[in-house]
Amino acid sequence: MSDRVHAIILAAGQGTRMKSARPKVLHAVGGKPMLGHVLDAATDAGIGQAHLVLGHGAEQVRAWLETRPGAAPQAVIQAQQLGTAHAVGQALPAVPDTALVVVLYGDVPLISAATVQALIEAAQDGLALLTVTLDEPRGYGRILRDTAGRVTGIVEEKDASDAQRQIREVNTGLIAAPARRLRRWLAHVGNDNANREYYLTDVVGLAARDGVAIRTLQAASAAEVEGVNDPLQLARAERLYQRRQAERLQRDGLYLADPARFDLRGQLHIGRDVQIDIGCVIEGTVTLGDNVRIGPYCILRDVEVAAGTRIEAHSLLDDCRVGPGCVIGPYARLRPGTELGRDVHIGNFVELKKTTVGDGSKANHLAYLGDAVIGARVNVGAGVITCNYDGAHKFTTTIGDDAFIGTDSQLVAPVRIGRGAYIAAGSTIAKDAPDDQLTINRARDQRSLPGWKRPRKA
């Protein structure tokens, strides 16, 4: 199918109702620009070549396209927005006559690959339309049929009679047709209508006049074909998308405390008996092993979490790897480059950056561990800081197995704490500490001043 089917995706609209400097099609649903969802649907439907019709914010769209993997779709500019037929006509010269064309829209992000495939199959050598029946069809073009039920055309609401406005079957804008036929029909589309625009819908009447078979498909739901024109509709599309993802994951065995309070902005791979509490956000690619439990209001971004680990409330994990049986949080932050071994405890208000922690080690509260290599069974007390940055360069702190780092100590990198070493509380360690010894570095002059009085406000 990919060699003969081309998609033309209309993405030239200014999107004034978004009230944003960003092109409308780059606003995100589920962490991905709407245009990205449409391109993915086209690819998943087996379409090998996509043509984008750009206009407002074209340079921003092109810049985003450069960040996507794989070959970029061909892009043309619609300098003047003269209607949907005019937009399709800008891209059609790059499509061979032997191809089948599917017209999609960059601001309809919930369209599924299955629907696109069905539209392609329905076109054959004729014309296929995707329609939807609405209880309140206001604002949509109506599907016109003769007494035998055959489609004869589409009338836009502004041009419709009172009787035609009672029709509930409406046009979604998505069509499929052979390129050679579409090219001929577009040449005969005029702009004799209320908006003085060249409507793509006019090709339906032209196809009917030519006696071409016109087949219609009903969209699975109105939500699938709803366009996004303002922030309210964007938020509605977001919630519909998130509910769809939640239901899919629940069918795969994920336990969600409340599907309405779950956000997936990437890909989530789960083992068995995984539980996620309310308010969690999953970004990038996240893998959760068997029996992982995620507490409320956590954010996981590009993370691998091994079996049996528990992540407590309000923790942020970003681009890190967590071994089995760990306990993280609450209020913990694991920054990029962090790797935890088995049965590691990282407690409340502990931050790790580019740090490896060995099996059974613990940092239970109020610590910063950056650019560190920490061995097994190490205990890191409250208030411990690895001083890894001198204002220009980063340096590494190495802590051996079974070491004990006392409360409120500072380890000034580059420094090595030996195996079994004990660092006394309140020490500032700027030199290597030997194995199996107590190392202490405190100010010795501790004084109490008799007669001292607390300062008072004047």
LUMSE-533151 format. One line per 10 residues: number of its first residue (from 1); for each residue x, y, z of C-alpha. Coordinates in nm, 4 decimals, padded with zeros to 6 digits. Layout:
NUM> X,Y,Z ~ ...
//
This chain:
1> 00.0000,00.0000,00.0000 ~ 00.2772,00.2482,00.0879 ~ 00.4028,00.2810,-00.2698 ~ 00.0699,00.3815,-00.4131 ~ -00.0951,00.5815,-00.1317 ~ -00.0013,00.9427,-00.0612 ~ -00.1350,01.1576,00.2224 ~ -00.1926,01.5302,00.1832 ~ -00.2082,01.6862,00.5289 ~ -00.3502,02.0371,00.5541
11> -00.1631,02.2392,00.8152 ~ -00.1600,02.5948,00.6839 ~ -00.4219,02.7558,00.9081 ~ -00.3234,03.0465,01.1286 ~ -00.5241,02.9224,01.4252 ~ -00.6139,03.2701,01.5497 ~ -00.8476,03.1313,01.8156 ~ -00.5521,02.9630,01.9869 ~ -00.4205,03.3148,02.0606 ~ -00.0661,03.1816,02.0445
21> 00.2581,03.2582,01.8620 ~ 00.3003,02.8846,01.8090 ~ 00.1435,02.7319,01.4950 ~ -00.1777,02.5538,01.5869 ~ -00.0622,02.2122,01.4631 ~ 00.2385,02.2234,01.6984 ~ 00.0243,02.2458,02.0110 ~ 00.0578,01.9165,02.1943 ~ -00.1826,01.6390,02.2841 ~ -00.0311,01.3734,02.5064
31> 00.3072,01.5450,02.4894 ~ 00.3217,01.5251,02.1087 ~ 00.2294,01.7984,01.8573 ~ -00.1069,01.7392,01.6946 ~ 00.0648,01.7162,01.3578 ~ 00.2831,01.4370,01.4968 ~ -00.0241,01.2308,01.5826 ~ -00.1590,01.2722,01.2290 ~ 00.1742,01.1807,01.0690 ~ 00.1976,00.8729,01.2916
41> -00.1554,00.7664,01.1975 ~ -00.0636,00.7969,00.8299 ~ 00.2523,00.5908,00.8777 ~ 00.0714,00.3251,01.0818 ~ -00.1922,00.3039,00.8086 ~ 00.0787,00.2052,00.5612 ~ 00.1124,00.5390,00.3797 ~ 00.4631,00.5806,00.2527 ~ 00.4613,00.9440,00.1403 ~ 00.3085,01.2443,00.3139
51> 00.2786,01.5967,00.1754 ~ 00.2300,01.8868,00.4164 ~ 00.0578,02.2064,00.3138 ~ 00.2021,02.4781,00.5382 ~ 00.1314,02.8463,00.5810 ~ 00.1342,03.0314,00.9107 ~ 00.4450,02.9452,01.1158 ~ 00.5904,02.7277,00.8387 ~ 00.9477,02.7769,00.9620 ~ 00.8560,02.6582,01.3107
61> 00.6866,02.3519,01.1652 ~ 00.9899,02.2773,00.9458 ~ 01.2194,02.3111,01.2477 ~ 01.0062,02.0629,01.4405 ~ 01.0026,01.8203,01.1470 ~ 01.3835,01.8128,01.1574 ~ 01.3678,01.6693,01.5094 ~ 01.1509,01.3728,01.4070 ~ 01.3197,01.0425,01.3217 ~ 01.2979,00.9107,00.9667
71> 01.2455,01.0872,00.6369 ~ 01.0654,01.4198,00.6591 ~ 00.7434,01.4614,00.4597 ~ 00.7453,01.6914,00.1598 ~ 00.6218,02.0402,00.2413 ~ 00.4673,02.3101,00.0241 ~ 00.3564,02.6604,00.1172 ~ 00.0037,02.7874,00.0697 ~ 00.0841,03.1574,00.0520 ~ -00.2828,03.2594,00.0418
81> -00.5472,03.0685,00.2354 ~ -00.8109,03.0409,-00.0344 ~ -00.9843,02.7284,00.0896 ~ -00.9309,02.3563,00.1331 ~ -00.9497,02.2745,-00.2378 ~ -00.6852,02.5364,-00.3069 ~ -00.4667,02.3881,-00.0291 ~ -00.4875,02.0343,-00.1691 ~ -00.4067,02.1744,-00.5121 ~ -00.0752,02.3117,-00.3818
91> 00.0483,01.9612,-00.2947 ~ -00.1083,01.7626,-00.5770 ~ 00.1615,01.8376,-00.8410 ~ 00.4052,01.6228,-00.6403 ~ 00.1661,01.3242,-00.6423 ~ 00.1750,01.0824,-00.9394 ~ -00.1462,01.0107,-01.1292 ~ -00.1217,00.6438,-01.0332 ~ -00.1431,00.7198,-00.6613 ~ -00.4396,00.7156,-00.4273
101> -00.4667,01.0362,-00.2225 ~ -00.5888,01.0584,00.1362 ~ -00.6609,01.4089,00.2669 ~ -00.5963,01.4531,00.6411 ~ -00.5836,01.7536,00.8733 ~ -00.3033,01.8567,01.1053 ~ -00.5453,01.9764,01.3726 ~ -00.7435,01.6505,01.3981 ~ -00.5079,01.4629,01.6328 ~ -00.7264,01.1706,01.7422
111> -00.7758,01.0141,01.3989 ~ -00.6791,00.6474,01.4145 ~ -00.4701,00.4460,01.1704 ~ -00.7569,00.1949,01.1453 ~ -00.9931,00.4647,01.0227 ~ -00.7399,00.5887,00.7684 ~ -00.6905,00.2311,00.6429 ~ -01.0664,00.1827,00.6094 ~ -01.0938,00.5061,00.4121 ~ -00.8211,00.3906,00.1735
121> -00.9864,00.0541,00.1212 ~ -01.3227,00.2181,00.0545 ~ -01.1854,00.4485,-00.2146 ~ -01.0823,00.1777,-00.4643 ~ -01.1255,00.3595,-00.7983 ~ -01.3912,00.5981,-00.6704 ~ -01.4269,00.8487,-00.3905 ~ -01.4499,00.7701,-00.0191 ~ -01.5797,01.0092,00.2466 ~ -01.5535,00.9878,00.6228
131> -01.8719,01.1165,00.7825 ~ -02.0160,01.1326,01.1328 ~ -02.3712,01.1700,01.2602 ~ -02.4166,01.4359,01.5274 ~ -02.7069,01.5273,01.7497 ~ -02.5990,01.8916,01.7144 ~ -02.4493,01.9323,01.3639 ~ -02.4181,02.3093,01.3832 ~ -02.1189,02.4486,01.1948 ~ -02.0574,02.1413,00.9773
141> -02.1160,02.0734,00.6097 ~ -02.4127,01.8417,00.5535 ~ -02.4056,01.5219,00.3439 ~ -02.6669,01.5372,00.0645 ~ -02.8232,01.2136,-00.0612 ~ -03.0864,01.1289,-00.3215 ~ -03.3954,00.9191,-00.2525 ~ -03.1934,00.6019,-00.3126 ~ -02.9402,00.7051,-00.0441 ~ -02.6612,00.7852,-00.2902
151> -02.4382,01.0808,-00.2019 ~ -02.4944,01.3736,-00.4359 ~ -02.2885,01.6427,-00.2680 ~ -02.1969,01.8356,00.0453 ~ -02.3350,02.1756,00.1376 ~ -02.1623,02.4046,00.3845 ~ -02.3847,02.5353,00.6621 ~ -02.3612,02.8965,00.5477 ~ -02.4893,02.7928,00.2058 ~ -02.7474,02.5392,00.3278
161> -03.1248,02.5789,00.3206 ~ -03.3326,02.5387,00.6365 ~ -03.4244,02.1842,00.5318 ~ -03.0601,02.0923,00.4640 ~ -02.9585,02.2198,00.8065 ~ -03.1787,01.9529,00.9611 ~ -02.9481,01.6818,00.8214 ~ -02.7419,01.5235,01.1008 ~ -02.4868,01.3361,00.8877 ~ -02.1953,01.5753,00.8423
171> -01.8671,01.5990,00.6608 ~ -01.5435,01.5386,00.8523 ~ -01.3249,01.6661,00.5687 ~ -01.1349,01.3391,00.5328 ~ -01.1521,01.1929,00.1839 ~ -00.9660,00.9422,-00.0326 ~ -00.9618,00.9368,-00.4136 ~ -00.7360,00.8503,-00.7077 ~ -00.4970,01.1358,-00.7812 ~ -00.5900,01.1503,-01.1514
181> -00.9580,01.1978,-01.0691 ~ -00.8920,01.4424,-00.7862 ~ -00.6715,01.6529,-01.0127 ~ -00.9504,01.6808,-01.2691 ~ -01.2195,01.7631,-01.0143 ~ -01.0099,02.0338,-00.8464 ~ -00.9682,02.2085,-01.1807 ~ -01.3462,02.2620,-01.1868 ~ -01.3964,02.3791,-00.8280 ~ -01.5176,02.7395,-00.8080
191> -01.5608,02.9882,-00.5247 ~ -01.9220,03.0891,-00.5752 ~ -02.0188,03.0626,-00.2092 ~ -02.0675,03.2754,00.1011 ~ -01.6964,03.2724,00.1933 ~ -01.5615,03.3079,-00.1619 ~ -01.3372,03.0066,-00.0970 ~ -01.2511,02.6978,-00.2984 ~ -01.4064,02.4150,-00.1009 ~ -01.2696,02.0615,-00.1238
201> -01.6239,01.9429,-00.0532 ~ -01.7247,02.0536,-00.4040 ~ -01.5376,01.7556,-00.5511 ~ -01.8123,01.5322,-00.4101 ~ -02.0734,01.6904,-00.6326 ~ -01.8371,01.6741,-00.9283 ~ -01.7748,01.3042,-00.8622 ~ -02.1489,01.2394,-00.8446 ~ -02.1991,01.4243,-01.1733 ~ -01.9338,01.2008,-01.3329
211> -02.1131,00.8907,-01.2089 ~ -01.8188,00.7877,-00.9900 ~ -01.8986,00.5570,-00.7000 ~ -01.9033,00.7520,-00.3747 ~ -01.8681,00.5463,-00.0578 ~ -01.9113,00.6782,00.2943 ~ -01.7732,00.5499,00.6225 ~ -01.8931,00.6540,00.9652 ~ -01.6204,00.7581,01.2099 ~ -01.5995,00.5421,01.5209
221> -01.6859,00.8472,01.7307 ~ -01.7271,01.2203,01.6936 ~ -01.4193,01.2693,01.9135 ~ -01.1968,01.0910,01.6618 ~ -01.2632,01.3519,01.3928 ~ -01.3023,01.6625,01.6059 ~ -01.0756,01.9474,01.5027 ~ -00.8926,02.1635,01.7556 ~ -00.9327,02.5376,01.7145 ~ -00.8892,02.6862,02.0626
231> -00.7412,02.5967,02.4035 ~ -01.0759,02.4617,02.5240 ~ -01.0924,02.2097,02.2392 ~ -00.7241,02.1286,02.2912 ~ -00.7900,02.0418,02.6548 ~ -01.0879,01.8286,02.5536 ~ -00.8741,01.6408,02.3008 ~ -00.6100,01.5890,02.5699 ~ -00.8563,01.4298,02.8103 ~ -01.0053,01.2098,02.5383
241> -00.6571,01.0978,02.4363 ~ -00.5558,01.0282,02.7962 ~ -00.8696,00.8267,02.8631 ~ -00.7993,00.6209,02.5515 ~ -00.4435,00.5485,02.6720 ~ -00.5587,00.4654,03.0231 ~ -00.8185,00.2184,02.8991 ~ -00.5634,00.0495,02.6723 ~ -00.3172,00.0104,02.9601 ~ -00.5873,-00.1146,03.1943
251> -00.6755,-00.3834,02.9427 ~ -00.3057,-00.4772,02.9498 ~ -00.3241,-00.5212,03.3276 ~ -00.2261,-00.1827,03.4715 ~ -00.3940,-00.0878,03.7992 ~ -00.4846,00.2828,03.7909 ~ -00.6325,00.4420,04.1014 ~ -00.8266,00.6857,03.8806 ~ -00.7980,00.6781,03.4991 ~ -00.9232,01.0381,03.4859
261> -00.6160,01.1512,03.6821 ~ -00.3423,00.9881,03.4768 ~ -00.1347,01.1424,03.1986 ~ 00.0745,00.9502,02.9476 ~ 00.2946,01.1701,02.7287 ~ 00.5032,00.9035,02.5660 ~ 00.5239,00.5242,02.5928 ~ 00.4684,00.3109,02.9007 ~ 00.5754,-00.0548,02.9172 ~ 00.4525,-00.2497,03.2189
271> 00.5075,-00.5843,03.3867 ~ 00.2498,-00.7648,03.5972 ~ 00.0690,-00.6147,03.8974 ~ 00.1909,-00.2589,03.8419 ~ -00.0018,00.0052,04.0365 ~ -00.0120,00.3799,03.9706 ~ -00.1849,00.6200,04.2063 ~ -00.3579,00.9470,04.1154 ~ -00.2009,01.2502,03.9476 ~ 00.1000,01.0763,03.7927
281> 00.2599,01.1931,03.4671 ~ 00.4535,00.9541,03.2428 ~ 00.6794,01.1163,02.9807 ~ 00.9164,00.9798,02.7178 ~ 00.9742,00.6048,02.7388 ~ 00.9096,00.4480,03.0793 ~ 00.9418,00.0790,03.1715 ~ 00.7989,-00.0527,03.4984 ~ 00.8775,-00.4065,03.6119 ~ 00.6537,-00.6503,03.7971
291> 00.4931,-00.5288,04.1209 ~ 00.6162,-00.1717,04.0876 ~ 00.4060,00.0776,04.2824 ~ 00.3969,00.4475,04.1996 ~ 00.2551,00.6796,04.4637 ~ 00.0440,00.9878,04.3956 ~ 00.1651,01.2905,04.2000 ~ 00.4902,01.1454,04.0684 ~ 00.6568,01.2371,03.7400 ~ 00.8561,00.9710,03.5531
301> 01.0468,01.0689,03.2406 ~ 01.2578,00.8208,03.0389 ~ 01.2954,00.5839,03.3339 ~ 01.3476,00.2105,03.3845 ~ 01.2231,00.0771,03.7177 ~ 01.2909,-00.2856,03.8078 ~ 01.0554,-00.5259,03.9840 ~ 00.9295,-00.4651,04.3346 ~ 01.0345,-00.1022,04.3616 ~ 00.8100,00.1479,04.5388
311> 00.8115,00.5174,04.4449 ~ 00.6432,00.7314,04.7055 ~ 00.4400,01.0494,04.6542 ~ 00.5629,01.3640,04.4783 ~ 00.8867,01.2159,04.3453 ~ 01.0481,01.3178,04.0150 ~ 01.2578,01.0658,03.8227 ~ 01.4253,01.1830,03.5028 ~ 01.6398,00.9720,03.2671 ~ 01.7542,00.7244,03.5315
321> 01.7643,00.3513,03.6050 ~ 01.6297,00.2013,03.9277 ~ 01.7094,-00.1533,04.0374 ~ 01.4765,-00.4049,04.2039 ~ 01.3344,-00.3646,04.5524 ~ 01.4173,00.0035,04.5916 ~ 01.2206,00.2609,04.7898 ~ 01.2203,00.6136,04.6478 ~ 01.0728,00.9227,04.8115 ~ 00.8492,01.0825,04.9085
331> 00.9680,01.4086,04.7541 ~ 01.2810,01.2585,04.6003 ~ 01.4444,01.3808,04.2799 ~ 01.6534,01.1537,04.0589 ~ 01.8162,01.3507,03.7779 ~ 01.9699,01.2243,03.4507 ~ 02.2499,00.9714,03.4702 ~ 02.1455,00.8233,03.8036 ~ 02.1576,00.4443,03.8453 ~ 02.0444,00.2610,04.1573
341> 02.1288,-00.0989,04.2436 ~ 01.9147,-00.3449,04.4382 ~ 01.7309,-00.2504,04.7616 ~ 01.8465,00.1122,04.7589 ~ 01.6589,00.3644,04.9746 ~ 01.6421,00.7260,04.8571 ~ 01.4252,00.9230,05.0970 ~ 01.2500,01.2557,05.1292 ~ 01.4155,01.5638,04.9841 ~ 01.7142,01.3714,04.8502
351> 01.8457,01.4737,04.5086 ~ 02.0771,01.2616,04.2943 ~ 02.2452,01.3644,03.9702 ~ 02.4686,01.1427,03.7566 ~ 02.5228,00.9164,04.0558 ~ 02.5583,00.5391,04.0828 ~ 02.4400,00.3828,04.4079 ~ 02.5302,00.0254,04.5006 ~ 02.3086,-00.2474,04.6461 ~ 02.1574,-00.1834,04.9874
361> 02.2782,00.1754,05.0243 ~ 02.0628,00.4430,05.1848 ~ 02.0246,00.8192,05.1747 ~ 01.7048,00.8654,05.3669 ~ 01.6667,01.2409,05.3934 ~ 01.7886,01.5869,05.2985 ~ 02.0956,01.5189,05.0863 ~ 02.2474,01.6155,04.7514 ~ 02.4598,01.3520,04.5781 ~ 02.5912,01.4643,04.2406
371> 02.8614,01.3125,04.0175 ~ 02.9199,01.0349,04.2685 ~ 02.9979,00.6646,04.2668 ~ 02.8600,00.5107,04.5852 ~ 02.9296,00.1519,04.6798 ~ 02.7110,-00.1091,04.8489 ~ 02.5608,-00.0826,05.2001 ~ 02.6619,00.2827,05.2380 ~ 02.4683,00.5021,05.4820 ~ 02.4421,00.8695,05.3883
381> 02.3158,01.0924,05.6690 ~ 02.0910,01.3963,05.6541 ~ 02.2352,01.7165,05.5149 ~ 02.5208,01.5475,05.3258 ~ 02.6391,01.7244,05.0114 ~ 02.8886,01.6187,04.7458 ~ 03.0486,01.9483,04.6474 ~ 03.1006,01.8525,04.2855 ~ 03.1227,02.1898,04.1075 ~ 03.3907,02.4571,04.1372
391> 03.2104,02.7050,03.9144 ~ 03.3699,02.5743,03.5958 ~ 03.4200,02.1970,03.6196 ~ 03.2449,01.8941,03.7666 ~ 03.4360,01.6452,03.9827 ~ 03.3589,01.2948,04.1102 ~ 03.3118,01.1720,04.4651 ~ 03.3773,00.8006,04.5222 ~ 03.2461,00.6265,04.8338 ~ 03.3500,00.2701,04.9088
401> 03.1343,-00.0191,05.0279 ~ 03.0062,-00.0105,05.3882 ~ 03.1053,00.3529,05.4447 ~ 02.9097,00.5750,05.6846 ~ 02.8727,00.9439,05.6032 ~ 02.7644,01.1378,05.9105 ~ 02.4994,01.4056,05.9209 ~ 02.5711,01.7474,05.7720 ~ 02.9012,01.6501,05.6099 ~ 03.0391,01.8043,05.2915
411> 03.2506,01.5942,05.0556 ~ 03.4578,01.8272,04.8398 ~ 03.5297,01.6531,04.5098 ~ 03.7452,01.5122,04.3733 ~ 03.7630,01.2938,04.6800 ~ 03.7551,00.9256,04.7735 ~ 03.5956,00.7872,05.0883 ~ 03.7443,00.4460,05.1627 ~ 03.5753,00.1124,05.2176 ~ 03.4253,00.0936,05.5667
421> 03.5247,00.4560,05.6360 ~ 03.3317,00.6553,05.8950 ~ 03.2916,01.0296,05.8402 ~ 03.1997,01.2114,06.1592 ~ 02.8961,01.4379,06.1540 ~ 02.9594,01.7989,06.0572 ~ 03.2869,01.7260,05.8756 ~ 03.4129,01.8948,05.5617 ~ 03.6203,01.6343,05.3785 ~ 03.8532,01.7674,05.1100
431> 04.1138,01.4894,05.1191 ~ 04.0776,01.1159,05.0657 ~ 03.9540,00.9292,05.3736 ~ 04.1206,00.5876,05.4342 ~ 03.9444,00.2534,05.4639 ~ 03.7998,00.1446,05.7997 ~ 03.8921,00.4609,05.9897 ~ 03.7047,00.7501,06.1488 ~ 03.7761,01.0765,05.9714 ~ 03.6733,01.4010,06.1387
441> 03.7240,01.7632,06.0366 ~ 03.5497,02.0181,06.2580 ~ 03.6322,02.3583,06.3986 ~ 03.7804,02.2919,06.7454 ~ 03.7168,02.6347,06.8929 ~ 03.3692,02.5984,07.0460 ~ 03.2868,02.8728,07.2927 ~ 02.9928,02.9827,07.5041 ~ 02.9813,03.3520,07.5935 ~ 02.8507,03.4403,07.9421
451> 02.6349,03.7507,07.9587 ~ 02.5301,03.7322,07.5931 ~ 02.1875,03.8771,07.5270 ~ 01.9554,03.8103,07.2387 ~ 01.9309,04.1010,06.9919 ~ 01.6082,04.2990,07.0116 ~ 01.4364,04.5217,06.7602 ~ 01.4729,04.8890,06.8266
//
